[in-house]
Amino acid sequence: MKLYFMGICGTAMGNAALLLRSAGHEVSGSDDNVYPPMSDVLAAAGIGIRAGYDPERLATLMPDLVIVGNAMSRGNPEVEWLLDSRAFPIASLPEALRRFVLGKRRNVVVCGTHGKTTTTSIAAHLLRENGRDPGYLIGGVPQDPPSGNHLGGPGEVFVIEGDEYDSAFFDKRSKFIHYEPHVGVINNLEFDHADIFRDLADVQRAFSHFTRIVPRGGFIVVNGDDANIRALGPTPWTRVVRVGTGGDNDARIHDFSETGEGAGFSLTWRGEPWAEVRWSLPGLFNARNAAMAATAAGLAAGAAGVAPDPRWLQLESLARFRGVRRRQEVLFESAGLVVIEDFGHHPTAIAETLGSLRARFPGATLTAAFEPRSNTARINALQEDFTRALGCADEAYLGPVSRGERLDASVRFDPGSVAAELSGQGKTARAFPGSAELLEGLCAATLVPGAPRRVVVFFSNGSFDGIIAAYAARARLKM
């Protein structure tokens, strides 16, 4: 088929376009943000990219289907023309994936508030390292496996990141509802996406709907330590497997430890030894990601007709797993300074990452720079939680609220109030009117040769107006 992607340069859209191109479809698309790396990857695969949105140009392309990205909304010129003319059928990305890729596959769908991208990448990596050829679609830029998408071999498991965010402007269901899970993974569950969910109960309702489409011969793999998941209630229509540190979990993490050299833990399956893991990824949260991924992948690709046991999956290759770009990624390291970029944009993720950095870099001053960019971080629904999370650092530098002018002051996140609260707790904390001002203030305070060791971590699910790369570049010159 001839497929046209609106918003093709987004990470998920671009990887999906590459996936459908490898499945034999003719693929092209448009975007307002045509820039590397995704634009280069798409061009190298022979996928035509048009800058901007032009109904006349779209009409001449004559696609069989237009796949409308989640970022598209009413008012977009191509959207309005498609709705007026009904010239070509439209579909959301999740619906297109279900139709063209997932419909007849044995799918592992990785869901949860945090860790989806890393867990999906680990599951795909482990299956590959154990001699399988899984398909996968990852909503980020993994270092292992070597790309964010792969169609996989016939009859092989397909691993996909299952986002709870809505599917398109015309389909407000969570994306994961489309993904035909055989094994559904729920890593954790918290209130997030305050622009589409009213409260925690609303989020739980979406995950409850997800559990109802797992077949009776499949599995739901859950974080057995998470009270918000337990509150979903029983799922008697399928099998439930629990993963965590508590004694009632099927796959259990023991003896987690972390130093500057890396992390380690033991994993058992229903009381029997499975693996001793030593690897470079930080934090108990990543150990849980690994245990969830291994359990789900082992169950999905295990022998049929026997008692479920994922331990056929060997885990030695975790020692070689390098993680995902922008997840606790070290950009620069010297004797006096470490610069880290992290995608964290929820209070729990920020707090867990800062706690891990304490263990990895004992004695170092911990400096957090935070951009309130996600739709939840831009409003004040979780402002107290963000304050507590940033209080795990010694110093906090807060940037301006992304697109803050679009929000009423009564609901907008207030960086100044957060900085004042942290200062009252004895922390060094500053809020800045712009990212450029934050960069200058941060450089003046932290790029000091000969000063005691410091770890500077940037938290943003966007570009932070380019200051992360700029700070790392200045650090290389000065430190």
C-alpha positions as CSV (number, residue, x, y, z in Angstrom):
1,M,0.0,0.0,0.0
2,K,0.9,3.6,-0.4
3,L,1.1,5.1,3.1
4,Y,1.5,8.8,4.1
5,F,2.6,9.8,7.6
6,M,1.6,13.1,9.1
7,G,4.3,14.0,11.6
8,I,6.7,11.5,10.3
9,C,9.8,12.8,12.1
10,G,8.6,12.0,15.6
11,T,10.5,9.1,17.2
12,A,7.5,6.7,17.2
13,M,6.2,7.8,13.9
14,G,9.6,7.6,12.2
15,N,10.3,4.1,13.6
16,A,6.9,3.0,12.5
17,A,7.4,4.4,9.0
18,L,10.7,2.5,8.8
19,L,9.0,-0.7,10.0
20,L,6.2,-0.5,7.4
21,R,8.7,0.3,4.7
22,S,10.5,-2.9,5.6
23,A,7.2,-4.7,5.4
24,G,7.0,-3.7,1.7
25,H,4.8,-0.6,1.8
26,E,5.5,2.6,-0.1
27,V,6.0,5.2,2.6
28,S,6.3,9.0,2.5
29,G,5.3,11.8,4.9
30,S,5.4,15.4,6.2
31,D,6.4,17.2,9.3
32,D,7.1,20.8,10.5
33,N,10.2,19.6,12.3
34,V,12.4,18.0,9.6
35,Y,15.9,17.7,11.2
36,P,18.4,15.0,12.2
37,P,18.7,12.3,13.3
38,M,15.3,10.9,12.3
39,S,15.2,12.9,9.0
40,D,18.6,11.4,8.0
41,V,17.5,7.8,9.0
42,L,14.3,8.1,7.0
43,A,16.1,9.6,3.9
44,A,18.7,6.8,4.0
45,A,15.8,4.3,3.8
46,G,14.4,6.0,0.7
47,I,11.4,7.5,2.5
48,G,10.4,10.9,1.1
49,I,9.9,13.7,3.6
50,R,8.0,16.9,2.9
51,A,8.5,20.0,5.1
52,G,5.3,21.5,6.3
53,Y,1.7,20.6,5.6
54,D,0.3,21.3,2.1
55,P,-3.1,19.9,1.0
56,E,-2.4,20.4,-2.7
57,R,0.8,18.5,-2.4
58,L,-0.9,15.7,-0.5
59,A,-3.7,15.5,-3.2
60,T,-1.1,14.8,-5.9
61,L,0.5,11.9,-3.9
62,M,-2.7,9.8,-3.9
63,P,-1.9,7.7,-0.8
64,D,-4.1,4.6,0.0
65,L,-4.1,5.6,3.7
66,V,-3.0,8.7,5.7
67,I,-1.6,7.9,9.1
68,V,-2.2,10.8,11.4
69,G,0.3,11.4,14.2
70,N,-0.7,12.1,17.8
71,A,0.7,15.6,17.5
72,M,-1.7,16.5,14.8
73,S,-4.8,18.5,15.7
74,R,-7.7,20.4,14.2
75,G,-6.5,23.5,12.4
76,N,-3.7,21.7,10.6
77,P,-4.2,22.4,6.9
78,E,-3.8,18.8,5.8
79,V,-6.2,17.6,8.5
80,E,-8.8,20.1,7.6
81,W,-8.6,19.3,3.9
82,L,-8.8,15.5,4.6
83,L,-11.9,16.1,6.7
84,D,-13.5,18.3,4.1
85,S,-12.7,16.3,1.1
86,R,-12.8,12.7,2.4
87,A,-10.3,12.1,-0.4
88,F,-8.3,9.4,1.4
89,P,-9.0,7.3,4.5
90,I,-7.2,8.2,7.7
91,A,-6.0,6.1,10.7
92,S,-4.2,6.7,13.9
93,L,-0.7,5.2,14.2
94,P,-1.8,2.6,16.8
95,E,-4.6,1.5,14.5
96,A,-2.2,1.2,11.5
97,L,0.2,-0.8,13.5
98,R,-2.6,-3.2,14.6
99,R,-3.7,-3.5,11.0
100,F,-0.4,-4.0,9.3
101,V,1.9,-5.5,11.9
102,L,0.4,-6.7,15.2
103,G,-2.9,-8.4,14.2
104,K,-1.5,-11.9,13.9
105,R,1.7,-11.7,16.0
106,R,2.4,-12.9,19.5
107,N,2.8,-9.5,21.0
108,V,4.5,-8.3,24.2
109,V,3.1,-4.9,25.0
110,V,5.1,-3.0,27.6
111,C,3.0,-0.4,29.5
112,G,3.4,1.7,32.7
113,T,4.1,5.2,33.8
114,H,7.9,4.9,33.8
115,G,10.4,2.7,32.1
116,K,8.5,1.6,29.0
117,T,11.3,2.4,26.5
118,T,14.0,0.8,28.5
119,T,12.0,-2.3,29.3
120,T,11.0,-2.7,25.6
121,S,14.6,-2.4,24.6
122,I,15.8,-4.9,27.1
123,A,13.2,-7.5,26.1
124,A,14.2,-7.1,22.4
125,H,17.9,-7.3,23.3
126,L,17.5,-10.4,25.4
127,L,15.5,-12.2,22.7
128,R,18.1,-11.4,20.1
129,E,21.0,-12.4,22.3
130,N,19.2,-15.7,22.9
131,G,19.1,-16.6,19.2
132,R,15.7,-15.3,18.4
133,D,14.6,-12.8,15.7
134,P,11.9,-10.8,17.4
135,G,10.1,-7.9,15.9
136,Y,10.1,-4.7,17.9
137,L,9.0,-1.0,17.9
138,I,10.7,1.2,20.5
139,G,9.6,4.8,21.2
140,G,13.1,6.1,21.8
141,V,16.7,5.7,20.4
142,P,18.1,2.5,21.9
143,Q,21.8,1.6,21.8
144,D,20.8,-2.1,22.1
145,P,19.2,-3.3,19.9
146,P,20.9,-1.3,17.2
147,S,17.7,0.3,15.9
148,G,14.3,1.3,17.1
149,N,12.4,-0.9,14.8
150,H,12.6,-4.4,13.2
151,L,9.9,-6.5,11.6
152,G,11.3,-9.8,12.9
153,G,11.1,-13.3,11.6
154,P,7.9,-15.1,10.7
155,G,6.1,-16.4,13.8
156,E,8.5,-14.6,16.1
157,V,7.4,-12.5,19.1
158,F,6.8,-8.8,18.5
159,V,7.7,-6.4,21.4
160,I,6.2,-2.9,21.4
161,E,6.1,0.0,23.8
162,G,2.4,0.5,24.9
163,D,1.7,4.1,25.7
164,E,-1.4,5.1,27.8
165,Y,-1.6,8.5,26.0
166,D,-4.4,8.9,23.5
167,S,-4.2,7.6,19.9
168,A,-5.1,10.7,17.8
169,F,-7.2,13.8,17.9
170,F,-10.1,11.6,16.7
171,D,-9.4,8.6,18.9
172,K,-9.0,9.4,22.6
173,R,-8.5,5.8,23.6
174,S,-5.0,4.9,25.0
175,K,-2.7,3.6,22.3
176,F,-2.2,0.3,24.0
177,I,-5.8,-0.7,23.5
178,H,-5.0,-1.3,19.8
179,Y,-1.9,-3.5,20.3
180,E,-3.4,-7.0,20.6
181,P,-1.3,-8.1,23.7
182,H,-0.5,-11.8,24.3
183,V,1.7,-10.7,27.2
184,G,0.8,-7.4,28.7
185,V,3.4,-5.8,31.0
186,I,2.5,-3.1,33.6
187,N,5.7,-1.8,35.0
188,N,4.2,0.7,37.4
189,L,1.1,2.9,37.6
190,E,0.9,6.6,38.7
191,F,-1.1,9.7,37.9
192,D,0.4,11.3,34.7
193,H,-0.8,13.0,31.5
194,A,-2.9,15.4,33.4
195,D,-4.1,16.9,30.1
196,I,-6.2,13.8,29.3
197,F,-6.7,12.0,32.6
198,R,-8.6,13.5,35.5
199,D,-7.0,11.6,38.4
200,L,-5.3,8.3,39.3
201,A,-8.6,6.5,39.1
202,D,-9.0,7.6,35.5
203,V,-5.5,6.3,34.7
204,Q,-6.3,3.0,36.4
205,R,-9.5,2.7,34.4
206,A,-7.5,2.8,31.2
207,F,-5.1,0.1,32.4
208,S,-8.0,-2.0,33.6
209,H,-9.4,-1.9,30.0
210,F,-6.0,-3.0,28.7
211,T,-5.9,-6.1,31.0
212,R,-9.3,-7.1,29.6
213,I,-7.9,-7.7,26.1
214,V,-5.2,-10.2,27.2
215,P,-6.3,-13.6,26.1
216,R,-6.8,-16.5,28.5
217,G,-3.7,-18.3,27.2
218,G,-1.6,-15.1,27.6
219,F,-0.1,-13.4,30.7
220,I,-0.3,-10.1,32.5
221,V,3.2,-9.4,34.0
222,V,2.9,-6.8,36.7
223,N,5.0,-5.0,39.2
224,G,3.9,-6.9,42.3
225,D,5.2,-4.2,44.6
226,D,3.0,-1.5,43.2
227,A,-0.1,-0.8,45.3
228,N,-1.8,1.1,42.4
229,I,-1.5,-1.9,40.2
230,R,-2.9,-4.2,42.9
231,A,-5.9,-1.8,43.1
232,L,-6.9,-2.9,39.6
233,G,-8.3,-6.0,41.2
234,P,-8.3,-9.7,40.1
235,T,-8.1,-10.7,36.4
236,P,-9.5,-14.2,36.4
237,W,-9.7,-14.3,32.6
238,T,-6.0,-14.7,32.2
239,R,-2.8,-15.6,34.0
240,V,-1.0,-13.0,36.2
241,V,2.7,-13.1,36.9
242,R,4.2,-10.8,39.5
243,V,7.7,-9.3,39.5
244,G,9.4,-7.3,42.3
245,T,11.3,-7.4,45.5
246,G,8.6,-8.7,47.8
247,G,8.3,-12.3,48.9
248,D,5.1,-13.0,47.1
249,N,6.4,-12.3,43.6
250,D,7.0,-15.0,41.0
251,A,10.1,-13.4,39.7
252,R,11.9,-11.8,42.6
253,I,14.9,-9.4,42.8
254,H,17.3,-10.1,45.6
255,D,20.3,-8.3,47.0
256,F,20.3,-5.2,44.8
257,S,23.5,-3.1,45.2
258,E,25.0,-0.2,43.4
259,T,28.3,1.5,43.3
260,G,30.3,3.7,41.0
261,E,31.3,0.5,39.1
262,G,27.7,-0.5,38.3
263,A,24.8,-2.4,39.8
264,G,24.1,-6.0,40.6
265,F,21.2,-8.2,41.8
266,S,20.1,-11.8,41.9
267,L,16.9,-13.0,40.2
268,T,14.8,-16.0,41.2
269,W,11.8,-17.6,39.6
270,R,9.2,-19.1,42.1
271,G,12.0,-19.7,44.6
272,E,14.5,-21.2,42.2
273,P,17.7,-19.5,41.0
274,W,17.5,-17.8,37.6
275,A,20.4,-15.4,37.2
276,E,23.1,-13.3,38.8
277,V,23.2,-9.9,37.0
278,R,26.0,-7.4,36.9
279,W,25.5,-4.5,34.5
280,S,26.0,-0.8,34.0
281,L,22.5,0.6,34.2
282,P,21.8,2.5,37.4
283,G,19.1,2.1,40.0
284,L,16.7,-0.5,41.4
285,F,14.1,0.9,38.9
286,N,16.3,-0.4,36.0
287,A,16.8,-3.7,37.8
288,R,13.0,-4.0,37.9
289,N,12.8,-3.0,34.2
290,A,15.2,-5.9,33.4
291,A,13.3,-8.4,35.5
292,M,10.0,-7.4,33.9
293,A,11.5,-7.6,30.4
294,A,13.1,-11.0,31.0
295,T,10.0,-12.5,32.5
296,A,7.7,-11.2,29.7
297,A,10.1,-12.1,26.9
298,G,10.7,-15.6,28.4
299,L,7.0,-16.3,28.8
300,A,6.1,-15.0,25.4
301,A,8.7,-16.9,23.5
302,G,8.8,-20.0,25.7
303,A,7.6,-23.5,24.7
304,A,3.9,-23.9,24.3
305,G,2.0,-26.5,26.2
306,V,4.3,-26.7,29.2
307,A,4.2,-25.1,32.7
308,P,5.3,-21.4,32.2
309,D,8.9,-20.9,33.1
310,P,10.9,-18.0,31.6
311,R,14.2,-19.3,32.8
312,W,15.2,-20.7,29.4
313,L,16.1,-17.1,28.6
314,Q,19.8,-16.6,29.5
315,L,20.5,-13.1,31.0
316,E,24.3,-12.9,30.7
317,S,23.9,-10.4,27.8
318,L,22.5,-7.8,30.2
319,A,26.2,-7.1,31.1
320,R,26.5,-5.8,27.5
321,F,23.3,-3.8,27.4
322,R,24.1,-0.1,26.9
323,G,20.7,1.4,27.5
324,V,18.7,4.0,25.7
325,R,19.7,7.5,24.6
326,R,18.7,10.3,27.0
327,R,18.1,7.8,29.9
328,Q,20.8,8.6,32.5
329,E,23.1,9.2,29.6
330,V,26.6,10.5,30.5
331,L,27.5,13.3,28.1
332,F,30.8,14.3,29.7
333,E,32.9,13.0,32.6
334,S,36.1,14.3,34.1
335,A,37.7,14.2,37.6
336,G,35.7,17.2,38.7
337,L,32.5,17.0,36.7
338,V,30.0,14.6,35.3
339,V,27.2,15.8,33.0
340,I,24.1,13.6,32.5
341,E,21.0,13.9,30.4
342,D,17.8,12.2,31.5
343,F,14.3,12.0,30.0
344,G,12.7,12.2,33.4
345,H,9.7,14.4,33.5
346,H,7.6,12.9,36.4
347,P,8.4,13.4,40.1
348,T,8.9,9.7,40.8
349,A,11.3,9.2,37.9
350,I,13.3,12.3,38.9
351,A,13.5,11.2,42.5
352,E,14.6,7.6,41.6
353,T,17.3,8.9,39.3
354,L,18.7,11.3,41.8
355,G,18.7,8.6,44.5
356,S,20.7,6.3,42.1
357,L,23.2,9.1,41.3
358,R,23.8,9.5,45.1
359,A,24.9,5.9,45.2
360,R,27.0,6.0,42.0
361,F,28.8,9.3,42.9
362,P,29.1,9.3,46.7
363,G,30.3,12.6,48.1
364,A,29.7,14.6,44.9
365,T,27.5,17.7,44.8
366,L,24.4,16.8,43.0
367,T,22.9,19.6,40.7
368,A,19.6,19.1,39.0
369,A,18.4,21.3,36.1
370,F,14.7,20.8,35.3
371,E,12.6,21.9,32.3
372,P,8.8,21.8,33.1
373,R,7.9,20.7,29.6
374,S,5.5,17.7,29.6
375,N,1.7,18.4,29.8
376,T,1.7,17.2,33.4
377,A,4.9,19.2,34.4
378,R,3.6,22.4,32.8
379,I,0.6,22.6,35.3
380,N,0.7,22.6,39.1
381,A,-1.2,19.4,39.7
382,L,2.0,17.7,40.9
383,Q,4.0,20.8,41.9
384,E,4.5,19.6,45.5
385,D,5.7,16.2,44.3
386,F,8.2,17.9,41.9
387,T,9.4,20.0,44.8
388,R,10.1,16.9,46.9
389,A,11.8,15.2,44.0
390,L,14.1,18.1,43.2
391,G,14.9,18.3,46.9
392,C,16.8,15.0,46.5
393,A,19.5,17.1,44.8
394,D,21.8,19.6,46.6
395,E,21.1,22.3,44.0
396,A,18.1,22.9,41.7
397,Y,18.0,25.1,38.6
398,L,14.5,25.5,37.2
399,G,13.8,26.6,33.6
400,P,10.7,28.4,32.4
401,V,7.5,26.5,31.8
402,S,7.4,25.4,28.2
403,R,4.6,27.2,26.3
404,G,3.7,28.7,29.6
405,E,1.9,31.7,27.9
406,R,-0.8,29.3,26.9
407,L,-1.7,28.4,30.5
408,D,-3.7,30.5,33.0
409,A,-1.5,31.5,36.0
410,S,-3.9,29.7,38.3
411,V,-3.0,26.3,36.8
412,R,0.5,26.9,35.6
413,F,3.5,25.3,37.3
414,D,5.4,27.9,39.3
415,P,9.2,27.5,39.2
416,G,9.7,30.5,41.4
417,S,7.6,29.0,44.2
418,V,9.4,25.7,43.9
419,A,12.8,27.4,44.1
420,A,11.7,29.4,47.1
421,E,10.4,26.3,48.9
422,L,13.7,24.5,48.3
423,S,15.7,27.5,49.4
424,G,13.7,27.4,52.6
425,Q,14.9,23.9,53.1
426,G,18.5,24.9,52.9
427,K,19.0,23.9,49.3
428,T,20.6,26.1,46.6
429,A,17.7,26.7,44.2
430,R,17.1,29.3,41.4
431,A,14.3,29.8,38.8
432,F,15.2,31.5,35.5
433,P,13.0,33.4,33.1
434,G,14.6,31.7,30.1
435,S,16.7,28.7,29.3
436,A,19.6,30.9,28.0
437,E,19.7,32.6,31.4
438,L,19.7,29.3,33.2
439,L,22.6,28.1,31.0
440,E,24.7,31.2,31.9
441,G,23.9,30.9,35.6
442,L,24.7,27.2,35.7
443,C,28.0,27.6,33.8
444,A,29.1,30.4,36.1
445,A,28.4,28.3,39.2
446,T,29.5,24.9,38.1
447,L,32.2,25.1,35.5
448,V,35.0,25.8,38.0
449,P,38.2,23.9,37.5
450,G,39.7,22.5,40.7
451,A,36.3,22.6,42.6
452,P,35.1,19.5,44.5
453,R,33.4,16.9,42.3
454,R,29.9,17.7,41.0
455,V,27.3,15.8,39.0
456,V,25.0,18.0,36.8
457,V,21.9,16.2,35.5
458,F,19.4,17.7,33.1
459,F,15.8,16.6,33.3
460,S,13.6,17.2,30.2
461,N,11.5,15.2,27.8
462,G,12.4,17.8,25.1
463,S,15.3,19.8,23.9
464,F,15.6,22.2,26.9
465,D,16.1,24.9,24.1
466,G,19.4,23.3,23.2
467,I,21.2,24.2,26.5
468,I,22.0,20.5,27.4
469,A,24.3,20.1,24.4
470,A,25.6,23.7,24.9
471,Y,26.5,23.0,28.6
472,A,28.3,19.7,27.7
473,A,30.3,21.5,25.0
474,R,31.4,24.2,27.4
475,A,32.3,21.6,30.0
476,R,34.6,19.9,27.4
477,L,36.4,23.1,26.8
478,K,36.8,24.2,30.4
479,M,36.9,21.1,32.6
